[in-house]
Amino acid sequence: MLRICVIQTGRQSHLCTPVRRFSQAGTRWAPLVSQAVMFKDYGKPSEVLSVVSRPIEPLTPSTVHVRILAAPVNPSDINQIEGVYPAKPTFDPKWGAVAGNEGVAQIVALGEAVQRTSDLEVGDWVLPLNRAFGTWQTYASVEASDLAKIPHDQVPLLGAASLTVNPSTAYRMLRDFVDLNPGRYIPVTTTPLTRDYVIQSGANSGVGQAVIQLCRCWGFKSINIIRDRPTAADTMAQLKALGADYVFTDEQLRTIETRNQLKSLDGPIALGLDCVGGRTTMELGRNLSSSASLVVYGGMSKRPMSLPVSLFIFRNLAVQGYWMNHWYRTHSLADRMPMWTDLLKLMQLGQLRPAAFEPLLWVPSGDRMDAVQQLRTVIEAIQASSAGFAGKKHALVMDPSLL
Ligand SMILES: NC(=O)c1ccc[n+]([C@@H]2O[C@H](COP(=O)([O-])OP(=O)(O)OC[C@H]3O[C@@H](n4cnc5c(N)ncnc54)[C@H](OP(=O)(O)O)[C@@H]3O)[C@@H](O)[C@H]2O)c1
């Protein structure tokens, strides 16, 4: 059953329009009202989500007020609402938890100590450093130390909004497991220039698209597996336009012709990346070269992965899991910034494009029915992405003028 409720606090003028009023001293703000997608209990998104307009915490010396500009809808956000994701949000006893784990925000006000001691300024674009931040809302109050300032010149809005999950996951998986060869000539032998290959499932996912583009930027070759579909040729063409060297459907991967083609490549398939599980993991594993690594980072098929024992014994296959959240928990801002700087530079150069997103406008209008319609749109987007073959990712966009 679809349960949609819009909770209002204060006067109508506070429902959706942020009210900012200075005191005579010019230092205090009237309550800033945020319109948020919230949940009080875990469950099906269509049953537990509601739109809530509530005042955010007043500014303190160490906090800043931010306006969220855009926030993607990732599979982990949906799993979090369902209660099956290990990173749990904070539930306010009165309001519940705000959905959404990542996004980009703009500073609208700075606490007194922040003004004196940091380089943050009103207008800066920032990323939340903590997962489960609650990005599906229009405004938030946050400790300045929980934000990272990023450049935004020439950076696409949705590129910045989706930086911390998909491209960062692709970046780490390509760097942290295998020392991939981008094509080195070995002079003492007659070996020609060879490059390492990466094979991945879910190649049309947000992570998959970032993997393809980073492989192209860094000199690795990519073999990309998608699920079969009537429009497979279009999806293949889109991935090739991003820089994919090979694209196969899962059906094609099972054929002897494809197996032979992959056996005769000019370099080893040294790394496999799997976000699907089930039989797909086995098909990826079978095509990996000797002593390769297989990194499992998602289970979209919701099926246990299966791998033949022989791959471990005779081909020395190494299988590991990867979770970006764990990396963030164990790495400081100083570790994160070089990665984000690299990725942002590639975005500025146009070499790393964000996945294709359908924007969901989340612009408070003051009209209750608009809020109801907005929530319905978000829930439909969640349902579409959970059903598979979505074709596009979705993102809440609070300022469409920046698209
Ligand atoms: N471990 C980590 O740190 C980490 C970080 C980021 C993402 N992830 C995981 O990586 C996966 C992709 O995330 P994303 O944000 O890139 O997702 P996304 O852009 O929303 O794409 C979803 C992908 O999953 C595929 N898919 C959907 N249902 C499927 C099914 N039943 N069987 C097989 N494939 C299916 C889709 O292919 P179709 O077009 O064929 O439906 C698409 O390739 C998710 O499992 C996510 O949780 C993990």
The ligand as an ORCA input file, in Angstrom:
! r2SCAN-3c Opt
* xyz 0 1
  N      30.742     -2.573     -2.317
  C      30.688     -1.268     -2.524
  O      31.384     -0.477     -1.910
  C      29.751     -0.763     -3.563
  C      29.807      0.573     -3.993
  C      28.936      0.983     -5.009
  C      28.003      0.089     -5.518
  N      27.974     -1.177     -5.022
  C      27.045     -2.177     -5.545
  O      27.279     -2.276     -6.917
  C      26.078     -2.586     -7.584
  C      25.840     -1.538     -8.664
  O      25.656     -0.277     -8.020
  P      25.369      1.020     -8.897
  O      25.121      2.164     -8.009
  O      26.436      1.140     -9.894
  O      24.007      0.543     -9.542
  P      23.099      1.101    -10.714
  O      23.816      2.134    -11.479
  O      21.773      1.402    -10.132
  O      22.962     -0.186    -11.665
  C      22.385     -1.363    -11.221
  C      23.041     -2.505    -11.980
  O      22.562     -3.739    -11.468
  C      22.082     -4.538    -12.549
  N      20.980     -5.354    -12.074
  C      19.809     -4.940    -11.556
  N      19.064     -6.001    -11.208
  C      19.784     -7.108    -11.529
  C      19.547     -8.504    -11.414
  N      18.421     -8.987    -10.895
  N      20.509     -9.351    -11.845
  C      21.660     -8.873    -12.374
  N      21.944     -7.567    -12.504
  C      21.007     -6.694    -12.087
  C      21.647     -3.526    -13.574
  O      21.656     -4.155    -14.832
  P      20.341     -4.245    -15.753
  O      20.387     -3.008    -16.604
  O      20.581     -5.489    -16.494
  O      19.154     -4.273    -14.850
  C      22.763     -2.491    -13.458
  O      23.906     -2.923    -14.150
  C      25.011     -2.639     -6.510
  O      24.906     -3.965     -6.064
  C      25.588     -1.792     -5.403
  O      25.081     -2.124     -4.143
  C      28.814     -1.614     -4.076
*
